[in-house]
């Protein structure tokens, strides 16, 4: 649920107007006085997941009502996020795939292409043999959702916000009705909270979490504060964070939250990953709006951005992905971009008025950012040129003056149920037995704060670690504890740790979970039981019948190797000292910890990584190193050891599998006790990609 502005954005009085290249459709939106006295399944939240749930409930023979608190259906899928984040398309089935296939049908028609020819549009997300379309225009997505609802005769109402104080009526552990701010009361047998924020769940008294758990909470490695992993979307030049450069007493520039990261890596906190708007821009002059300078524009808000350019970072700070008809879905990129870092911590638990303020602050920030990039003389000309070429599309978001109606709420509340999805599910170390769908995207967290340290600005919180395989999502993770509510399902603000949610929180997955939630709801009604007590085998049978994908049967990669599972002294690459230029990756398994580093087969002789270890006592140690082999690796990687008997260099052919299976044994060497440099890996004279992962020292027991 999103609080849409009543100051900046005019409210729609009827359903959206469909653009000329769509055939007119009969609106299924109904007025409150047309509602039935009760429904079987009530879905609160017209997100993509909510729409899938409403469709499935109706197809299961149940009466369904979809309630949208805002003015548009589709959530982020119609709110600008047209570049579908997938992970693995083969993991998507059911209603979700039906939606993307309908988009494919639409874009297969010549008259759907107004500003370019169909043959001229290329997307790496689509193969030529596919009938689905994974990239699309916002208004096309919304109209497609509406057509699907109308075809199945699913009614919906808009502009009905849940009463956040007294919006849930419960009897004997079950929701009997929900009440809107307008006074509208809707009764139902089972309720589904499909909002990004989890408002219905919260008002119903279900346990939830906001912020990052500590790594210790669920035995993870990527949760909590993350400074060492925050290498992407990071400052690459030193930039002074103070109002008066060099003077900490002058205070911090806007957009810099504090001195220091506020804790140690892995510690939990209240912070939420940054939000932004996914803009739809175009380079077609006749379809362009101008960038808007907001009324309360504050140039100081962009001083850090301009200093970053002046420090030498001339990267264009956004990520436009081409959509059909010469448009884009534009996302955050690099050190200072559309992510309004640190300005959303209060959003998940806020009331509508406060959310509106946060919404407006994000709108003002992003509008001002774009105007600055297009107009400030301190922006490098090559960068500024991009913002003269690409501007907001006239034929998108027409009732909101070209700006998305949907704020990208990447995470808000997350339910705490009897089964919380964690990093171990994502890495295939744990396999949920009650699968209701698959997730497959990278564990992805955007930055959560910007801080000052040693006179420089840094971002914190960005994590991008791949998952080895598509993995099952547990039915138990979308249902509350039975003691808290017996007829509520939560497929969007579901039970997952912060880092696991970073992988699950993709629009196709929300549709998959919404469909599965509605199937479970229907079966609970038929059986006259709580949603916690339905028979999983019966649920599974119906999900498979409806073409959901529950188990990954494709090629499988090995899960990562946990540092704690290794004996002796282990120094992962993240704990080593790296020169500039190394790149992180997690694309090939098995690796130790959170991934590995590689030199990109570039700048030979200029890159090295030094491993330091604390040797507890004099003695012989096996020296083991880890790397993932491949055909593009170097055949002559130098491993330079500092032993008690002098330096030793061992060259390794990384195209071959390590000589001990998982690890390469360099040999057994004598080391003296104390903290010391043990190993240096460089790309000096190498003939391919150099891979650096963990170092392991295993003491050799004397006979």
Residue pairs with C-beta under 8 A, 6 or more apart in sequence:
1 44
1 45
1 69
1 70
1 161
1 162
1 195
1 196
1 197
1 199
2 69
2 70
2 196
2 197
2 355
2 359
2 405
2 406
2 407
2 409
3 69
3 70
3 161
3 352
3 353
3 355
3 356
3 359
4 11
4 70
4 71
4 359
4 405
5 356
5 359
5 360
5 363
6 356
7 356
7 360
8 360
8 363
8 400
9 71
9 399
9 400
9 401
9 405
10 399
10 400
11 71
11 159
12 71
12 72
12 158
12 159
12 399
14 27
14 29
15 27
15 29
15 146
15 158
16 72
16 139
16 142
16 143
16 146
16 399
17 398
18 24
18 25
18 139
18 143
19 139
19 143
19 395
21 111
21 112
21 114
22 140
22 143
25 143
25 146
25 147
25 150
26 150
27 146
27 150
28 146
28 149
28 150
28 153
28 154
28 155
28 156
29 155
29 156
29 157
29 158
30 155
30 156
30 157
31 157
32 157
32 160
32 182
32 184
34 155
35 65
35 157
35 184
35 186
36 63
36 65
37 187
38 187
38 188
38 189
39 63
39 64
39 65
39 186
39 187
39 188
39 189
40 57
40 62
40 63
40 64
40 188
40 189
40 190
40 521
40 522
40 525
41 53
41 54
41 57
41 62
41 63
41 64
41 65
41 188
41 189
41 190
41 191
41 192
41 518
41 521
41 522
41 525
42 64
42 65
42 67
42 178
42 186
42 187
42 188
42 190
42 191
42 192
43 50
43 53
43 54
43 57
43 64
43 65
43 66
43 67
43 191
43 192
43 194
43 514
43 518
44 50
44 67
44 69
44 162
44 178
44 191
44 192
44 193
44 194
44 195
44 199
44 200
45 67
45 68
45 69
45 75
45 192
45 193
45 194
45 195
45 196
45 200
45 492
46 66
46 67
46 68
46 69
46 70
46 72
46 73
46 74
46 75
46 156
46 158
46 194
47 74
47 75
47 76
47 77
47 194
47 195
47 196
47 492
47 510
47 514
48 74
48 75
48 76
48 77
48 99
48 145
48 507
48 510
48 511
48 514
49 75
49 194
49 491
49 492
49 510
49 511
49 513
49 514
50 66
50 68
50 75
50 192
50 194
50 195
50 492
50 514
51 66
51 73
51 74
51 145
51 148
51 149
51 511
51 514
52 94
52 95
52 96
52 99
52 510
52 511
52 512
52 514
52 515
52 518
53 64
53 192
53 194
53 491
53 514
53 515
53 517
53 518
53 521
54 64
54 65
54 66
54 149
54 154
54 156
54 518
55 95
55 148
55 149
55 152
55 154
55 515
55 518
56 94
56 95
56 514
56 515
56 518
56 519
56 522
56 546
57 64
57 518
57 521
57 522
58 64
58 152
58 153
58 154
59 152
59 546
60 518
60 519
60 522
61 522
62 518
62 521
62 522
62 525
64 154
64 155
64 518
65 155
65 156
65 157
65 186
65 188
66 73
66 149
66 154
66 155
66 156
66 157
67 156
67 157
67 160
67 180
67 186
68 156
68 157
68 158
68 159
68 160
69 158
69 159
69 160
69 161
69 162
69 195
70 158
70 159
70 405
70 406
71 158
71 159
71 399
71 405
72 78
72 79
72 142
72 158
72 405
72 406
73 142
73 145
73 146
73 149
73 156
73 158
74 141
74 142
74 145
75 196
75 406
75 507
75 510
76 278
76 406
76 408
76 507
77 141
77 145
77 507
78 138
78 139
78 141
78 142
78 145
78 406
79 138
79 278
79 404
79 405
79 406
79 408
80 138
80 277
80 278
80 279
80 280
80 329
80 330
80 397
80 404
80 406
80 408
81 278
81 329
81 408
81 507
82 135
82 136
82 137
82 138
82 141
82 278
82 280
82 321
82 323
82 327
82 329
83 125
83 134
83 135
83 321
83 323
83 329
83 331
84 100
84 125
84 134
84 135
84 506
84 507
84 508
85 441
85 506
85 507
85 508
86 92
86 125
86 134
86 440
86 441
86 506
86 508
87 439
87 440
87 441
87 442
87 467
87 470
87 503
87 506
88 440
88 470
88 554
89 130
89 132
89 134
90 470
90 549
90 554
91 438
91 439
91 440
91 470
91 549
91 552
92 100
92 438
92 508
92 512
92 549
93 437
93 512
93 547
93 548
93 549
94 511
94 512
94 515
94 543
94 546
94 547
94 548
94 549
95 511
95 512
95 514
95 515
95 546
96 508
96 509
96 511
96 512
96 515
97 132
97 547
98 148
99 144
99 145
99 148
99 511
100 132
100 133
100 134
100 508
101 131
101 132
102 144
102 147
102 148
103 132
103 133
103 134
103 136
103 140
103 141
103 144
104 130
104 131
104 132
104 133
105 131
106 112
106 133
106 140
106 144
107 113
107 118
107 133
107 136
107 140
107 324
108 118
108 131
110 118
112 118
112 140
112 324
113 121
113 324
113 325
114 325
115 282
115 284
115 287
115 325
115 326
115 327
116 324
116 325
116 326
121 322
121 324
122 322
123 134
123 135
123 322
125 134
125 135
126 132
126 133
126 134
126 135
135 321
135 322
135 323
135 324
135 329
136 323
136 324
137 280
137 323
137 324
137 325
137 327
137 396
138 280
138 396
138 397
138 404
139 395
139 396
140 324
149 156
160 180
160 181
160 182
160 184
161 180
161 181
161 182
161 352
162 178
162 179
162 180
162 181
162 199
162 200
162 203
163 179
163 180
163 181
163 203
164 199
164 203
164 351
164 352
165 203
166 179
167 178
167 179
167 180
167 200
167 203
168 175
168 178
168 179
168 200
168 203
168 204
168 205
169 175
169 176
169 177
169 178
169 179
169 185
170 176
170 204
170 205
170 485
173 482
173 483
173 484
173 485
173 486
173 530
174 485
174 486
174 487
174 530
175 188
175 191
175 204
175 485
175 487
175 488
176 187
177 185
177 186
177 187
177 188
178 185
178 186
178 188
178 191
178 200
179 185
179 186
180 186
181 352
189 487
189 521
189 525
190 487
190 488
190 489
190 521
190 522
190 524
190 525
190 531
191 200
191 204
191 487
191 488
191 489
192 488
192 489
192 490
192 491
192 514
192 517
192 518
192 521
193 199
193 200
193 201
193 204
193 488
193 489
193 490
193 491
193 492
193 493
194 491
194 492
194 510
194 514
194 517
195 492
195 493
196 409
196 412
196 492
196 493
197 347
197 348
197 409
197 412
197 413
197 493
198 208
198 348
198 412
198 413
198 414
198 415
198 490
198 492
198 493
200 488
201 208
201 413
201 415
201 480
201 488
201 490
201 493
202 208
202 349
202 413
204 480
204 484
204 485
204 488
205 484
205 485
206 415
206 480
206 481
206 484
206 485
206 488
206 490
207 415
207 416
207 417
207 480
207 481
207 484
208 413
208 414
208 415
208 416
208 493
209 413
209 414
209 416
210 270
210 272
210 348
210 349
210 412
210 413
210 414
211 268
211 269
211 270
211 271
211 272
211 345
211 498
212 223
212 224
212 225
212 268
212 269
212 271
212 448
212 498
212 499
213 220
213 223
213 224
213 268
213 497
213 498
214 223
214 224
214 266
214 267
214 268
215 221
215 222
215 223
215 224
215 266
216 266
217 223
217 268
217 497
218 420
218 422
218 423
218 424
218 497
219 422
219 424
220 422
220 423
220 424
220 497
220 499
221 266
221 423
221 562
221 563
221 593
221 594
222 229
222 423
222 443
222 445
222 463
222 465
222 499
222 594
223 266
223 268
223 423
223 497
223 498
223 499
224 263
224 265
224 266
224 267
224 268
224 269
225 261
225 262
225 263
225 264
225 265
225 266
225 267
225 269
225 460
225 461
226 265
226 445
226 460
226 461
226 462
226 463
227 261
227 265
227 458
227 460
228 265
228 574
228 575
229 462
229 463
229 465
229 574
229 594
230 447
230 458
230 459
230 460
230 461
230 462
230 463
231 462
231 584
232 462
232 464
232 584
233 332
233 333
233 334
233 335
233 337
233 339
233 446
233 447
233 459
233 462
234 335
234 458
234 459
234 462
235 308
235 313
235 335
235 456
235 457
235 458
235 459
236 313
236 315
236 335
237 308
237 311
237 312
237 313
238 311
238 455
238 456
239 304
239 307
239 308
239 311
239 313
239 335
239 456
239 457
240 246
240 307
240 455
240 456
240 457
241 252
241 253
241 256
241 304
241 452
241 455
241 456
241 457
242 248
242 250
242 251
242 252
242 253
242 452
242 455
243 250
243 251
243 252
243 253
244 250
246 455
248 259
248 452
248 455
252 258
252 259
252 452
253 300
253 303
253 304
253 457
254 298
254 300
254 301
254 303
254 304
255 301
255 304
255 336
255 341
255 342
255 450
256 304
256 450
256 451
256 452
256 457
257 341
257 342
257 449
257 450
257 451
258 449
258 451
258 452
259 451
259 452
259 453
260 451
260 452
260 453
261 449
261 451
261 453
261 460
262 269
262 449
262 451
263 269
269 448
270 345
271 342
271 345
271 448
271 449
271 461
272 344
272 345
272 347
272 348
272 410
272 411
272 412
272 448
273 410
273 411
273 445
273 446
273 447
273 448
273 461
273 498
273 502
274 332
274 339
274 340
274 341
274 342
274 343
274 344
274 410
274 446
274 447
274 448
275 339
275 340
275 343
275 344
275 347
275 362
275 407
275 408
275 409
275 410
276 331
276 332
276 337
276 338
276 339
276 340
276 362
276 366
276 407
276 408
277 338
277 362
277 363
277 366
277 403
277 404
277 406
277 407
277 408
278 329
278 330
278 331
278 404
278 406
278 408
279 328
279 329
279 330
279 338
279 366
279 370
279 392
279 403
279 404
280 323
280 327
280 328
280 329
280 330
280 392
280 393
280 396
280 397
280 402
280 404
281 320
281 327
281 328
281 330
281 390
281 391
281 392
281 393
282 288
282 325
282 326
282 327
282 328
282 390
282 391
282 392
282 393
283 326
283 389
283 390
284 325
284 326
287 326
287 393
287 394
287 395
288 391
288 392
288 393
288 394
289 391
289 392
289 393
289 394
289 401
289 402
290 391
291 367
291 370
291 371
291 374
291 375
291 387
291 391
291 392
292 367
292 370
292 371
292 401
293 367
293 368
293 371
293 375
294 363
294 364
294 367
294 368
294 371
296 364
297 364
297 368
297 371
298 368
299 372
301 365
301 368
302 368
302 369
302 372
302 376
304 336
304 457
305 317
305 336
305 369
305 372
305 373
306 372
306 376
306 378
306 379
308 335
308 336
309 378
309 379
309 380
309 383
310 378
313 334
313 335
314 380
314 382
314 383
315 333
315 334
315 383
316 333
316 383
316 386
317 333
317 334
317 335
317 336
317 337
317 373
317 383
318 330
318 331
318 332
318 333
318 337
318 338
318 386
319 330
319 331
319 332
319 333
319 337
320 328
320 329
320 330
320 331
320 390
321 328
321 329
321 330
321 331
322 328
323 329
327 393
327 396
328 390
330 338
330 390
331 338
332 338
332 339
332 446
335 459
337 369
338 366
338 369
339 446
339 447
340 361
340 362
340 365
340 366
341 447
341 448
341 449
341 450
341 459
342 448
342 449
342 450
343 358
343 361
343 362
343 365
344 358
344 362
346 354
346 358
347 354
347 355
347 358
347 409
347 412
348 412
348 413
349 413
350 358
359 407
362 407
363 403
367 403
370 387
372 379
373 379
373 383
373 384
373 386
373 387
374 384
374 387
374 388
375 384
376 384
392 402
392 403
393 402
394 402
396 402
397 403
397 404
397 405
399 405
410 446
410 505
411 498
411 501
411 502
411 505
412 493
413 493
414 493
414 494
414 495
414 496
414 497
414 498
414 501
415 477
415 478
415 480
415 490
415 493
415 494
415 495
416 495
417 476
417 477
417 478
417 479
417 480
417 481
417 494
417 495
418 476
418 481
419 432
419 474
419 476
419 477
419 495
420 477
420 495
420 496
420 497
420 500
421 432
421 473
421 474
421 477
421 494
421 495
421 496
421 497
421 500
421 501
421 504
422 430
422 496
422 497
422 499
422 500
423 443
423 497
423 499
423 500
424 430
425 431
425 432
425 471
425 472
425 473
425 474
425 500
426 439
426 443
426 467
426 471
426 499
426 500
426 503
427 467
427 468
427 559
427 560
428 467
428 468
428 469
428 471
428 556
428 559
429 559
429 560
429 562
431 471
431 472
432 471
432 472
432 473
432 474
432 476
432 477
433 472
433 474
434 474
434 475
434 476
434 536
435 472
435 473
435 474
435 475
435 540
435 550
435 551
436 472
436 473
436 474
436 475
436 478
436 512
436 513
436 516
436 517
436 520
436 539
436 543
436 548
436 550
437 472
437 473
437 509
437 512
437 513
437 515
437 516
437 543
437 548
437 549
437 550
438 470
438 471
438 472
438 473
438 509
438 512
438 549
438 550
438 551
438 552
439 467
439 470
439 471
439 473
439 503
439 504
439 506
439 509
440 467
440 469
440 470
440 471
440 503
441 467
441 503
441 504
441 506
441 509
442 464
442 465
442 466
442 467
442 502
442 503
442 586
443 463
443 464
443 465
443 466
443 467
443 499
443 500
443 502
443 503
444 463
444 464
444 502
444 503
445 461
445 462
445 463
445 464
445 498
445 499
445 502
446 461
446 462
447 459
447 460
447 461
447 462
448 460
448 461
449 459
449 460
449 461
450 457
450 458
450 459
450 460
451 457
451 458
451 460
452 458
463 499
463 502
464 584
465 586
465 594
465 595
466 585
466 586
466 587
466 595
467 503
468 556
468 557
468 558
468 559
468 560
468 589
469 552
469 556
469 557
470 549
470 552
470 554
471 552
472 550
472 551
472 552
473 494
473 504
473 509
473 513
475 516
475 520
475 536
475 539
476 495
477 494
477 495
477 496
478 489
478 490
478 491
478 494
478 495
478 513
478 516
478 517
478 520
479 488
479 489
479 490
479 520
479 531
479 532
480 488
480 490
481 532
482 530
482 532
482 533
486 530
486 531
486 532
487 521
487 524
487 530
487 531
488 531
489 517
489 520
489 521
489 531
490 517
491 510
491 513
491 514
491 516
491 517
492 510
492 513
492 514
494 501
494 504
494 513
496 504
512 548
512 549
515 546
515 548
516 539
516 543
516 548
519 539
519 542
519 543
519 546
520 531
520 534
520 539
521 531
523 534
523 535
523 538
523 539
523 542
524 530
524 531
524 533
524 534
527 533
527 534
527 535
540 550
543 550
544 550
557 588
557 589
557 590
558 589
558 590
559 589
559 590
560 586
560 589
560 590
560 591
560 592
560 593
560 594
561 590
561 591
561 592
561 593
561 626
561 662
561 694
562 593
563 570
563 572
563 592
563 593
563 694
566 592
566 694
566 696
567 696
567 698
568 621
568 622
568 696
568 697
568 698
568 699
569 613
569 614
569 615
569 616
569 621
569 696
569 697
569 698
570 592
570 694
570 695
570 696
570 697
571 611
571 612
571 613
571 678
571 694
571 695
571 696
572 592
572 593
572 594
572 693
572 694
573 592
573 593
573 596
573 597
573 609
573 692
573 693
573 694
574 593
574 594
576 609
576 610
576 611
576 612
576 692
576 695
577 609
577 610
577 612
578 597
578 607
578 608
578 609
578 610
579 606
579 607
579 608
579 609
580 607
581 599
581 600
581 602
581 603
581 606
581 607
582 597
582 598
582 599
582 607
582 609
582 692
583 597
583 598
583 599
583 600
584 595
584 596
584 597
585 595
585 596
585 597
585 598
586 594
586 595
586 596
588 628
588 630
589 628
590 628
590 662
591 626
591 628
591 693
592 626
592 693
592 694
593 693
593 694
596 626
596 627
596 628
596 691
596 692
596 693
597 609
597 691
597 692
597 693
598 689
598 690
598 691
598 692
599 607
599 683
599 686
599 689
599 690
600 689
601 632
601 634
601 688
601 689
601 690
603 683
604 683
604 684
604 685
604 686
605 682
605 683
605 684
605 685
606 683
607 682
607 683
607 690
608 680
608 681
608 682
608 683
608 684
609 680
609 681
609 682
609 692
610 677
610 679
610 680
611 677
611 678
611 679
611 680
611 681
611 695
612 675
612 676
612 677
612 678
613 675
613 676
613 678
613 695
613 697
614 674
614 675
615 621
615 671
615 672
615 673
615 674
615 675
615 676
615 678
615 697
616 673
617 673
618 644
618 670
618 671
618 672
618 673
619 670
619 671
619 699
619 700
619 702
620 668
620 669
620 670
620 699
620 700
620 702
621 668
621 669
621 670
621 671
621 697
621 698
621 699
621 700
622 665
622 667
622 668
622 696
622 697
622 698
622 700
623 641
623 665
623 666
623 667
623 668
623 669
623 678
623 679
623 695
623 696
623 697
624 660
624 663
624 664
624 665
624 666
624 695
624 696
624 697
624 698
625 639
625 652
625 663
625 664
625 666
625 679
625 681
625 693
625 694
625 695
625 696
626 658
626 662
626 663
626 664
626 693
626 694
626 695
626 696
627 633
627 637
627 652
627 654
627 658
627 664
627 691
627 692
627 693
628 691
628 693
629 654
629 655
629 656
629 657
629 658
630 654
630 655
630 689
631 655
632 688
632 689
633 653
633 654
633 655
633 688
633 689
633 690
633 691
634 653
634 654
634 655
634 683
634 686
634 687
634 688
634 689
634 690
635 653
635 654
635 655
635 687
635 688
636 651
636 652
636 653
636 685
636 686
636 687
637 651
637 652
637 653
637 654
637 681
637 683
637 686
637 690
637 691
638 649
638 650
638 651
638 681
638 682
638 684
638 685
638 686
639 649
639 650
639 651
639 652
639 666
639 679
639 680
639 681
640 647
640 648
640 649
640 679
640 680
640 681
640 682
641 647
641 648
641 649
641 650
641 666
641 669
641 678
641 679
642 676
642 677
642 678
642 679
643 669
643 670
643 671
644 669
644 670
644 671
644 672
645 669
645 670
648 667
648 669
650 666
650 667
652 664
652 666
654 688
654 689
654 690
654 691
655 688
658 664
659 665
663 696
668 700
671 678
671 697
678 695
678 697
679 695
681 690
681 692
682 690
683 690
